[in-house]
Amino acid sequence: MNKLLLASTSPTRNKLLLKTGINFSKNPPLIDEEKEKIKLRKKNSPEKICQALARLKSIKTSLKFPNDFVLGVDTCLIFKKRFLSKPKTKKEAIKLLSKLNGKEHRIYSSIYISKKGKRIWKYNDEAKLKIRKLTNREIIKNIKKLKLKTIQSSGLYQIEDTGITLFEKIEGSYFTILGLPLIPLLNFLQKKKLLL
C-alpha cells in the first residue's frame, strides 16, 4: 500500500493534514535546516532557497523510508526580495513586525514529493500580504500574547487565530500562508490514489 510521510516538525502542517483524514505518518526531516540555509543563502534567491530546502527534506528522508512517498515542505517570508527567518525571541518578533508594519510582503511555499530519492511531484505557490498600519502598542501587545514556541515554529503571526486582525489585505491561498498549499497537494494525492 502506498503511504505518505510528512517530513516536518511543523504542528500546523501536521494539523492541516490530520483534518483532511489522509492516512499519513510523520518524521523530522533528515537535514540540518539552519546549516543548509547558510550554504544556500550565498548565491540563491529566497524562492530558490525555499525550493531547495523542500527538496532536501524530501529526498534525504525518502532514502531512509524507501517505501513511502515523502512530502517535504518549506515556507519563507520574503520582504524586499530578502528571505526573513522566523524570530527566535519575542524581541526579534517585535522588531520584525515593526519592519513589516504598513508594508506588503510575500509568503512563498514549496512542496516536493519524492520516493527512493527520486522526484515524484513538486509545486510552488505564493501569497501577498499587507499589514495594516499598527501602533507600537499594538505591535507589542500582539507579540506578547503569543507563546514563544508558537512564534519559533509557526512564524510571526498566527493568521488562523487573532493574527488575522493584523492585515489590511491578503491575496492568495490561505493554506499557502499557513505553510502548506493544501488544495494542489490534495489534487495530486487523489490522482496518485494516496487518499486512503
Disulfide bonds with the S-S distance in Angstrom:
none
